[in-house]
Amino acid sequence: MQLERPFPSPTLRTALGASYTISGRVDTLPWPGVGQAALYLSGFGWLGASADQTSVPIASVAKVMTALVILRAHPLQLGEAGPAITVSAADLALYQAELGAGDSVVAVQSGETLSELQLLEGLLLPSGDNLAVVLADWDASSEPRFVSVMNQAAAGLKLQQTRFADSSGLDPASVSSARDLVTLATAAMSNPVFASIVSMPSAVLPVAGMVRNYDYLLGQDGVVGIKTGWTSASLGCLVFAADQQVGGQAVQLIGAVLGQPGGPTSGLRAAGAVALGLIASAQNELRLVDLPKAGEPVGELVTSWGTRTPIQSVGRIQIVGPGGARIALRLRLRRLRLPLGRGRPVGTLAAISPAGVDHSLGVVTQGALSGPSWWWRLTRF
């Protein structure tokens, strides 16, 4: 009976603490005195947001969702132009009406054909309000139906302070918060076609000719897009993405700035100044950490019959985060069957940011771990 009894699995003695605190101190980011802002770091999570996260008009930043809905319904690969859409007489009339009202428009002609990619370029670079309606009509047969899809997409992203009333953002009832818009921008920038468009300084369209990107921050401090917006109701708005290098590790900051005072030019420049301040401050605060340190065991496996072996991670987890941030460490064992040879997988090491971003890698044995001897099995209690 003793020989047939199952023997206990090894127990884990971890060499890690429950968490690791990144060296440095937590400093308050330079949030704007008016309006609101939020900042997110890829691979880490939220770096913070200003206190006043409320639903406010967002102007042409709404076009980020318009583009995302189109690309989800009509996916493109990099290098593809997509289907051709013909400009109708109604589209021309809308262009002329919005041009007369002083809105941001892209010139079109009745009977002109534009590819899906060209329409998205005209939507996102010079912020063509009329092209938002062309895309909405093409996708959903009417703008109200398309707006319904936009709101469904917002609900899917859990944007609780976001509501769209139109596809262009001209309607002040199209509202969101800085934090919601960062979440939306993060989803949009994960689409390679969207990211490639908003990084373009300019594009050439059949009738309009060369159109330029309204995002004047493009190329400054690593900024790679994504969208500006201004109306008298929203004031200066900007959602931005900036590629950064921290200790040789590539990361991306995504942020939003809303409600910056000024006119169409000065309001956008005020939003841009806030964005650059947030990028510079974050860059100064970010640190690269390696977990665990090279060559260090993360723990050991110990058996009831006295054998043991160190365990080590397969490589290192590299995390970029701000000074003072606490990274939770979790060592998880799988169900083990002995004997175990050297280098056998036994579990995972997870480093989890304060926002819940999980970085994991495998853990293996440094040496062999044998089962118990027949004498131990026979004489154990």
N, C-alpha and C positions, 0 to 999 in steps of 0.2 A: 504493500500500500504506500509506503514512504516513497519508493522509487517511482510510483505512478502519479503521485501528487504533482500538480503543476507548480512550478517554482516562480517566485515573484519577479516582475520586471525590474530592470535597473531604475534607480531613483536619480533625479537630476539635482546636482549642486551647481547653481549658476554662479558665474564669476562677474555678472553684471548687476548693476543697481536697477531699480525700478524705472529710472529715468536718467537722462543726460541733459544738463543745462548748457546751452551754447554760451561761450565766453562773451563778455561784454554786458552792457546794460540795456534795458528797454527804454528807448526815448520816444517821446510823442512825435508823430509825424506832423508836418506843417499843414494842418487842415485849414481850409479857407475860412475867413472871418464871416463871410456870408455865403449862402448856398450850401451845397453839400458835396462830399467826395467819399470815395472808397478805393482801397488798393488791395490787390490779390497777387500772390507769388506762386507761380507754377511749381508743383512738386512739394509745396509747403502748405499753402492755404491763405487765409485772410491775414493781412498785415494790419488791418484796421479799417475803420470808417468813422466819419464825423458823426456827432450825436444826432443830428436832425435828419434821420432817414425817413422822409415822408414822400408821398406821391406828388410829383410836380410835372408840369409840361416839359416835354423832352425834345420838341422840334424834330429836326431831321435825323436825330439819333434813332428814331423809330424805324428808319430804313434798314437798320441792322437786322431787325426781325423780318422785314419784308424780304430781304435778300436770303436770309436763312430759310424761310418758308419755301421760297422758290427753289433753292438748291436741294432741299429735302424732297420736294415733289418732283423735281426735274434734275437729278444729279448730273454733274459734269465731272470729267476727269481733267487734270491739268493738260492743256493743249487742245481741248475740245471747245468748239464754239457753240454747240447745241443747236436746237431747231431755230428756223427763221420765223420771225413774227412780223406781219405786215401792219404798218401804221394805217389806221382808218381815218376817215373824214372826221369822226368824233374825236379821235386822238389829236388831230390837227387843231380842231376848235378848242380843245382843252388847253393845248400849248399856247394858243393865241390869247386865251382868256387869262391864263396864269401869268403870261409875259406882261400883259397889260396891267395886272395887279401888282407887279414887281416881285413875283415869287421867283424862286430858283428853278430854272427850267433848262432843258436841252432842246435845241432846235430840231424839228422833225418836219417831214413832208408827207402828205397823203400818198399812199402807195409805196412808200419807202419800206424796205425790209431791213430789220436789225436782228442779229442773232441773240439768243438768250444771254451769251457772254457780253455782247456789246450793250445790251440793255442794263445788265448789272453794273458794267463799267460806268455808264451814264448815270445810273442811280447812286452809286457810292462815291464816285470821284467828284463831279461837279454838283452832286446832290439834286438830280433832276426830279422835281416834284411830279411833273407830268409823266415821267417814265415809271414812277411807282404805280400810277393808275393803269398804265399800259400793261405792266406785269400782272397786276391784280386781275384785270379783265381777262388776260390771256390764260391765267391759271384757274380762276374760279368763275369766270363769266360775268362777274360784277365785283365792284370793290367791297360792298357790304359782306358778301359771302367770303371774300378773301380775308377781311378783317376778323371775321368769326374764326377762321383758321389761325390767324395770328394770336388771338386770345387763347385758343386751345393750346397752341405751342407754348405760350407764356405759362399756362397752368401746368403743362408738362415739365417745365423747368422750375416749377415752384416759385414763380415770380409773384409774390403776394401783394406787392405794391404797384403792379403794372397792369395797365388797361389801355388797349388800343382802340381809337375811334376812327382812324383812317390809316392808309398805307404810307403816307408821306411824312406825317408829323405836323402838318400845317394846322390841324385841329388841336386847340389847346386841351381837349379832352383826352388826347393821347398822353398818358402820364406814366411815370415810373420813379424809382429812387436810384441813387448812385449805386447802392449795393446790388439791387436787382440788375442794373445795366451791366455791372461787371460780370455777373453770372451769365447774362445773355451774351456778352462779348466773348467770354471764355468758350461758350458753346460754338459761337460763330467762327472764332479763330482756329478751332479744331478742324474746320473744313478747309482743305488746302486751296481750293479754288477761291473761296472767300478771302483767305489770308493773302493770296497772290494778288487779287484785285486791289485790296486796300493798301497794299505796299507800292502800288504803281504811282509815279509822279504825274503821269498823264496817259491818255489814250486817244486814239483817232477813230471817230465815228463817221459814217457815210455822208451825212448832211451837215452835222454840227462841226465836223472837222476835229481839230485837236481840242480836247477838254482836259482841264487840269484838276488835280486833287486839291480840294479846299483845305486839307489838313496841312497847315504850314509847318507843323512840328516834324513832319516826315523826314527821317534821316538825322534828326537831332537827338543826341543822347540815347541812341539805339531805337528810337520810335519807328515802328513798322506799320502804322495805321492806328485807329481804325475809322472814326467818324466824328464829324463836327455837327453842330446844330445851333441855330439862333432864330428866335421869333421874339416879338415884343412881350409875349407871355412867358417864354422860357428863359430869355436872356442867353448868355453864352454857355453852351454845353459842349463837352468833349468826352468821348470815350477813347482810350488810347491803349496801345500795347507797345512795350519796349523790351527789346532783347538785351540782356546783360550777361557779362562774364564775371563770375565770382570764383576766384581760385582756380580758374581754368574750366569751371563748370558752367554750361550754358543754361540760363533760366530766362523766364519771361515775366515781366510785371504787366498786369492788366489793371487799369484804373478807370474811374469815371469822375468827372467834375461837372456839376450842374449849377445853374442859377447865378452865373457870374455877371456883374453889372456892366453895362456898356451897350454900344450899338452893334450892328452886324460885324464890324471889324474889331472894335475895341473889346467887345464882350468875348469874342473868340480868343483874342490875345490874352485877356485876363484868365480865361479858362486854361489856356496853354501855359501861362506862367505858373499857375497852381500845379499843373501836371508835371512840369519840369522840376519844381521844388520837391514834389513827392518822389520823383525818380531819383533825384540827387540824394535826398535824405535816406531813402531805402538803400541805395548803393553804398552809402557810408556805413550803414548798420548791418549789412548782410555778411555772414561768415559761412565758409564751407567747413563741414565737419565730416570726418570719417569714422564710421562705427562698424565694427570695433577697430581698435588700432591694429596695424599690420602684425601678424604673427602671434597675437594674443589669443589664448583659448577663451571661449565664451562660457565654459563650464566644464563639468565632467560627469560621466555616468558612473555610478557606484552600485555594485551588487551586494546582496546580503551575504554572499560567501567570500567577500573581501577583494574581488578584482575591480579594477577601475580603468577608465581611459578618458583623457581629455577630449573635448569636442571643439571644433572650430568652424567658423563660417566659411562659405565658399565665396571668397572675395570680400569686399567691403561695401557698406551702404554709404553713399555720399549724399548728404542733405545740405541744402543752402537754406539758412534761416537767419532771423535777426538776433543780435546779442540779447541774452537773457531768456530766450525761448526754451521751453522744456520739452524734450523729446522723450516720449514714453518708450520703454524697451520691453519687448515680450519675447521670451524664449519658449517655443512650443514643441513638444516632443510628439512624434507619431507613435503608434503602437509598435513595439519592438519585439522581435523574435531573435533569440540567441541561438547560436553564436553570431557575432558581428565581426566582419573583417575590417581592416583598415580602410578608411575613406568611404565607409558606407553611410548613406543618407539616414539621418535620425530625426530630423525636424526642420524648423525654420526659425530664423531670427527676424523679428519685425521691429522697425523703428517708426513710430507713429507721431506725426506732427500734432500740435494743439488743435488744428482744424480737422484731424482725423485722416489725413493723407497717409497711407500705409506703404512703407518701403520694406520689402521682404526679400530674403535670400536664404538659400539652403544651409543646413548645418550637417557636418559629417564627423565621423570618428577620426581621431588622430592615430589611434592604435586599434588593435584587435580586442574584442571582449568575448571571452569564452563563457560557455554555460558552466553550471556547477559540476563538481566531481560526483561520482556515484557515492563516495563515502559521506560527503556533505548532505546529499539528498537522503541517504539512509539514516543519518544520525540527527537531522534537524528536528527542532521541536515543532 
